[in-house]
Amino acid sequence: MPTHHPLAVIGGGLGGLTLARVLHVHGIETAVFDRENSPAARTQGGMLDIHEDSGQLALRAAGLYDAFRALVHPGGEALRILDPHGTVRLAEEDDGSGTRPEVDRGHLRDLLLSSLPQGTVRWGRKATGARSLEDGRHQVAFADGGVITTDLLIGADGAWSRIRPLLSDALPAYAGISFVEGDLRDADVRHPGSAALVGDGFFLCLGDRKGLLAHRESDGSLHVYTALKAVEDWLDTLDFTDPDAAKKAVLTRFEGWDDGLRKLIADADGPLVPRRIHALPVGHRWPRTPGVTLLGDAAHLMSPFAGEGANLAMLEGAELGRALAAHPDDREAALTAYEEALFPRSAASAAESDASLRLMFGDDALARLLDQFTARPRPAH
């Protein structure tokens, strides 16, 4: 017999956990199902800048804002932009006046997990599919052979969501950009030149339809993203089981760039990690369907070049939680209100992300980016 849960969230990322936390604040029990075997099954990625009008609002709704501030990475809002010759074109220090503090994604996830009752998250439950039942209920099947039913199903299960097909035929498409990621560990000691080049926060270098992006992590390492405009199968031509060979292949795409910049690739510790950038169509939406909805990447996967993904997922988790709490006897009214706000906001963010991708990997990318930074309003002191 399937186990029944009144409210089931598929996916224990930042969005799903924020939803569970806000519901818990309002006294509503939630069951969260995550594919990972434990909270420590894998690293959770690099630094996130948490936006004042989205991620921070969600943390306030979750009652976790003060705890979040204790996790902020000092100096993380610093910015350095260089050209391929290694010339610094823009440098800004973190003077504490910024509105997008940086935090380690793993630390933020741990904060959300620790705020939930024991057993809220069911680990090692990889969803393989879902189907509709009568009266707006749904059934979800898992790779371990388990099955659940639920009155309200929330798909917070990311880019390749198993819940999305209940609502939409849309699939993520390759956005034309491939990443190769690496880490320079204990950078100040082991890689002092690269540490000085990147600085204390975010680093960016663009040219010839490619770029190097980097963050200084809270553990003192540098996380480096090599971003290239490339055909979809380009990463398949690299042997990532041989780090030296993979580095050599990536470096051929950066011939003529400053040696200090190339060292961000050449000196990476451990294996390199390939990642293709995918996106759902801008403006992705679905008809109101009883008993089910989506949030985060499951709803509106976009490229990372506007920095909105995690922030939107958290905001949506918070807004959905508050809508459900405000309509305890009419969940369809809650879902309608939630989606009416979700669709236009996510469409605007997806359009911004797409425009940023085109700018960063188009003609005169560096000059156009610098124009944007110099034109932005400065905070008052």
N, C-alpha and C positions, 0 to 999 in steps of 0.2 A: 504494500500500500504506500502511495506517495505521502510524504509528510506535508502537512498544510501549514502555511504561514500567512497571516493576514496581509503583511507587507514585506516584500522581498526585494532586496537591492542586489543586482548582479554587478560585481566589481567593487573592490575595496581600495580604490585610488582616492585622491584628495576629494573629488566630487562626491563619491558615494559615502565616504566617511563623514564629510561635512553634513550631508543629508541626515545620516544616522544620528549625528551629534545634536543637530537642531531638533530633530524629532524627540530625542531623549530629553532635551531641555523642556519640551512641552509634554512630557509624560507618555510618549507614543513609542511602543516597542517596535524594533526593526530587526530583521534578519539579513545580514550581509554575507554574500558568498563570493569568495575570491579564489582565483586559480592557483595562487602561490601556496606552497606547503606550510609556510610560516611567515611572520613579519620580517624575518631575517633571511628569507630565501634568496634575495638578490639586492644589490644596491639600487637605490631609488632615483638615480640621476643627480644632476648638479644643482646649481643655485637657481633660485626663482626670485624674481622681483615681484613683490606683492603690492598690487595696485590699490590706491586709496578708495577708488570708486567701485571696486569689485571684490577682490580677495580680502581686503581689510574689512569691508562691510560684512562679508560672510563670517569672518572670525569674531566680529562683534556680536553677530546674531547667535553664534555658537557659545558665547561667553568665554572666549579664549584669547581675546585680543591682548590682554596684559601678559599672558604666558607667551604668546607669539613674540611680543616685543623683546622678551628676555632671550629669544633665540636669534635675533637679528645679527647679521655678520657686520661688525664695525668696519667702516671703510668700503663696504660693498657697493655703494652707489658711485664710486669713482669710475671715470670713463677715460679711455685712451683710444684715439683713432689714428692709424698710421697709413702711409701709402706703401706700395710694394718695394720702394727703395729704403724703407725703414725710417722715413722722416715722420716725426710726430706732427700731425695736422690739427689735432685737438686734444687737449688734456684738461680734465676737470677732477678736482678732488672731492671727496665726500665730506662736506662741511656740516652735515646733519640737517640741512634744510630740505632735502629731497622728500618726495612723497611715495617712493617705491623702494622701500628697504629690501635688502637681499636676505634670503634665508635658505638653508640647506633643505632640499625637498624631503630627504629622509627624516630630518629632525621635525619638520612640520607634520609629516605623516605620523611619526611617533606621538606627537602631541595630540593629534586627533584620536589615535588608537587608545591612548591612555585615558581619554575622557569618556570612553564608552564602557558600559557594563561588561564584565567578563563574559565571553561567549557570544557577544554580538556578531563577531566576524567568524564565519565558518571557513577555515583554511583548507586548501587542497580540493576545492570544489570548482573544477573547470567546466563551465557550461558548454554544451555541445549543440543545443538547439532549444527552441521554445515553440509552443503551439497554443492556439486559443481554445478555450473551453466555453461552455455556455455561461451566460449572465456576466460577461466581462472578466471571468476568471482565466488564469493561464497556467500552463504546466511547463516546467523547465527540466531538461534532462542534463545529467552531468557525466563526465568521462569515467567516473568511478562506478557507473551503473545506477547511481541514486537518482531519484525523481522527486520533485516537490510540486505542489500546487500553491497558488497564491491569489488573493483577491485583488492585489495591486502590485504590479510588476514594474520595477524601475531598471532600465538598462543604463548602467554606468560603467560598461565594460569595454570602453575604448574604441580604437580605430576599426577593429574588425569585429565589432559587436555581434553577438549571437541573438540579441534581442531586436536589433534594428529591422531585420526582415519582417517582423510582425507589422511594421509600420511603413516601410519604404523599401523600394528596390535599389536605391542608390548604393553604389560602392565607391570606396576611396580610389582616386586615380593618381598616378605618379605625377608629381608637380614639376619634374624636370631638374630637380636638385638632389644630389647625393652627398651625404655626410660620411666622413671617416673620422672617428673620435679617438682620442688618446689622452693619457694623463702623464704629467711630469710631477712625480711625487716628491714631497719634502723640498719644494722648489727653492726656497731661500738658501738651503745648504747644498743641495745636489745640482741645482740648475740656476745659479744666481743671475746669470745673464738673461735668461728667459723670464725669471721672476721680476727683474727690473723692467724688462720690456713690457710685460703685461700690466704691471702695477697692482693696485690693491682691489680692483673691481672688475669691470667688464672691458674687454679689449676687442678691437675690430680693425681688420685690414682688408680692403677691397681693391680689385683690379682685374681687368680682362675676364669678366664674367665668372669670377671665383673669389674666394675669400678665406681668411682665417679669423675665427671667433674664439675667444677664450674667456674663462672666468677664473678668478682666484677662489678656491674653495675654502670652507671654514677649517679644514684640516691642514692647510698650508700647501696643498697641491694645486696645480694648474690643470684645468680640464679644457682641452683644445678641440675645437670642431673645425675640420677642414671641409669647406663647402664648395662644391663644384657644379657647374651646369654640365650635365652629362646625360648620355642616353641611358635608358632604364637598366640595361644589362651591363653597364660598365663595371659595376662592383663585382659582377660574377667573373670578370677576367682577372681579378686580384686573388692571390693566395693568402688569406688571412690566417692560415695555420703557420705561416712563416712570416713573423713580424718584420724581419729585415727586408724581405722581398716586397712585402706590402708597402713599407715605407719608401723603398726605392721607386716603386711604381707611382705612388702618390707624388713624390718629389719631382718626377718628370713633368708633372703638370704645373710646377712652380719654378721652372727654370728661369733664371734672370731676376728672381726675387732676392731681396737682401738675405745674406747668410744667417743673420740673427732670426729672421722670420722662418727660414727653412728649418732651423734647429727646433722650432716648436713641433715639427713633425719628426725630424731625424732623431731627436733625443727622447722621444716618448718611451715611458717605462711600460713593459708588458705588452700584451696584444693590442692591436687596433681593432676598433669595432665599426663595421659598416652599417649605414642606415639610409634607406631611401625615404624621401619626404613625400608623403601622400596628402591628399585633401579631398573632402567631399565637395560637391558643387556649392558655390556661393549661393546663399539663400535656401539651402536645403530645409525642407519642412515636410510635414505629413498631415493627413486629416486626423481630426480628433477621433481616437479609437478607445473605446471603453476599457479601463483597467490597466493601461500600460502607457508609459512615456519614456523619454530618454533624457540624459544630461551629459555634458562634457563632450569628449571626442566622439562618443557614440552618436551624438546629435549633430555635431558640426565640426568634424575634424578639419583643421586648417594648418597651414605651415606655421613654423614657430617665429616668423619674422616680425610679428607685432607683439609678441610676448603675452598673448591673451589666453592661451589654452587653459592653463591651470587656474588662472584667476576666474575665468568664466565658469569652469566646472564647479569651483567652490561657491561662487555666487548663486549658480543655479541650484546646487544642493541646498543652500540656505533658503532661497526663495521657495523652492518646492516644499521644503519642510514647514515653512511658515504658512504657506497656502493650505497644506493639509491640516495643520493645527487650527487654522481659522475656519475650516469647513469640515468639522469632524463627522457630520452626517451627510455630506454631499461631496464625495471625492471627485466626481466628474466636474463639479463646479471648480474645485481646487485645481484640477489638471487643466481645465480650460483657461483659467486665469494665469496659471504658470506658463502655458505655451503661448498665450497672447503676448506676453512680455519677452519670452525666449526668442521667438522667431525674428522679429526686427532687430533685436540687439545682436544676436549671433550673426545675422546677415551683414550688419555693418562691420563687425569685427572681422569676419571672413574676407570681406572686400578690402579692408585695411591691410590684412595679412597678405592677400594676393598682390596688392599694390606695392607693398614693401618688398616682396620677393622680386617683382619685376624691376623695381628700382635698384636693388642691391646686386642683381645679376644682369643688368642691362648696360647700355652705353653710358659713359661718364658717371658711373655709379658713385664713385667717391665724391666728386664735386657736388652731385645732387644731394647726397647724404649730408655733406657738410653744410650745404645751404639750408637744409631742414633744421639742423642743430643751431645754426647761428640765428635763424629766424624765430625760434621758439621763445615764448615769454620766460623771463627769469623770475624765480621766487623772490618775494619781498623779504627784506631783513628788518 
